[in-house]
Amino acid sequence: MADPRRFELDELLNRPGTYFNPQTEVLVIVDDSPELDAEIFNMEEFEGADWVLISDEVPVEEDRRDELLQTFQTHHAPEGAGADPDEEPEEYEEEQEELGRE
């Protein structure tokens, strides 16, 4: 069964939401609520795959974005991911004790 949270690029562009690609580390936010007057574009110049950059500014608050990412990580973390990254694994500690070092 396919994961209901995974989408191909062409699928997510038609579905509002916040998407993250773990390989490229790119976050995409799809919002279908704004409307622009189509008369400002000469539609003959644009093909179906063309996009127009409206602004370089990101319309999402960084705090809200970080909150969404943190919530996702909390709910979808793999088993054992809650361990402290600074804490040494038990196996390493046992090996050090056997060698007489700590």
C-alpha positions as CSV (number, residue, x, y, z in Angstrom):
1,M,0.0,0.0,0.0
2,A,1.4,3.4,-0.9
3,D,2.1,5.9,1.8
4,P,-0.7,8.5,1.8
5,R,1.8,11.2,2.8
6,R,4.1,10.8,-0.2
7,F,3.5,12.7,-3.5
8,E,5.1,13.1,-6.8
9,L,5.8,16.7,-7.8
10,D,3.1,16.8,-10.4
11,E,0.6,15.6,-7.7
12,L,1.4,18.0,-5.0
13,L,1.2,21.1,-7.2
14,N,-2.6,20.5,-7.4
15,R,-3.1,19.8,-3.7
16,P,-2.8,22.6,-1.1
17,G,-0.4,21.8,1.7
18,T,3.2,22.0,3.0
19,Y,5.6,19.5,1.5
20,F,9.2,18.7,2.2
21,N,11.7,16.8,0.0
22,P,14.2,15.1,2.4
23,Q,16.7,14.5,-0.4
24,T,16.9,18.1,-1.7
25,E,15.8,19.7,1.7
26,V,13.3,21.9,-0.2
27,L,10.1,23.0,1.5
28,V,7.1,23.7,-0.9
29,I,4.0,25.4,0.3
30,V,1.0,25.1,-2.1
31,D,-1.8,27.7,-1.5
32,D,-4.6,27.8,-3.9
33,S,-6.5,30.6,-2.3
34,P,-5.0,33.7,-4.1
35,E,-6.5,34.9,-7.3
36,L,-4.7,37.0,-9.9
37,D,-6.4,38.8,-12.8
38,A,-5.6,36.6,-15.8
39,E,-5.7,39.7,-18.0
40,I,-2.3,40.8,-16.8
41,F,-0.7,37.7,-18.5
42,N,-0.6,37.3,-22.2
43,M,-1.8,33.7,-22.1
44,E,-0.4,32.9,-25.6
45,E,3.1,33.2,-24.2
46,F,2.7,30.7,-21.4
47,E,2.6,26.9,-21.6
48,G,1.1,24.6,-19.0
49,A,4.4,24.1,-17.2
50,D,5.4,27.7,-17.0
51,W,5.5,29.4,-13.6
52,V,5.8,33.2,-12.9
53,L,7.9,34.4,-9.9
54,I,5.6,36.8,-8.0
55,S,8.1,37.7,-5.3
56,D,11.3,36.5,-3.7
57,E,9.8,37.0,-0.3
58,V,8.4,34.0,1.6
59,P,4.8,34.7,2.8
60,V,5.1,32.2,5.7
61,E,6.4,33.2,9.1
62,E,9.6,31.4,10.0
63,D,8.3,30.5,13.5
64,R,5.1,28.9,12.1
65,R,7.1,27.0,9.5
66,D,9.5,25.7,12.2
67,E,6.6,24.8,14.4
68,L,5.0,22.7,11.6
69,L,8.3,20.9,10.9
70,Q,8.8,20.2,14.6
71,T,5.3,18.8,14.9
72,F,5.8,16.6,11.9
73,Q,9.2,15.3,13.3
74,T,7.6,14.6,16.7
75,H,4.8,12.5,15.2
76,H,6.7,10.7,12.5
77,A,10.1,10.0,14.2
78,P,11.5,6.5,13.6
79,E,11.8,4.2,16.6
80,G,14.7,5.2,18.9
81,A,15.0,8.6,17.3
82,G,14.2,10.2,20.6
83,A,17.5,9.3,22.1
84,D,19.9,12.2,23.1
85,P,22.4,12.6,20.2
86,D,25.1,13.6,22.6
87,E,24.7,10.4,24.7
88,E,27.1,7.6,23.9
89,P,25.5,4.3,23.0
90,E,25.7,1.6,25.7
91,E,27.8,-0.6,23.5
92,Y,30.5,2.0,23.3
93,E,30.5,2.5,27.1
94,E,30.8,-1.3,27.6
95,E,33.8,-1.4,25.2
96,Q,35.5,1.4,27.0
97,E,35.0,-0.3,30.4
98,E,36.5,-3.5,29.0
99,L,39.5,-1.6,27.8
100,G,39.9,0.1,31.2
101,R,39.1,3.6,29.9
102,E,36.3,5.9,30.4
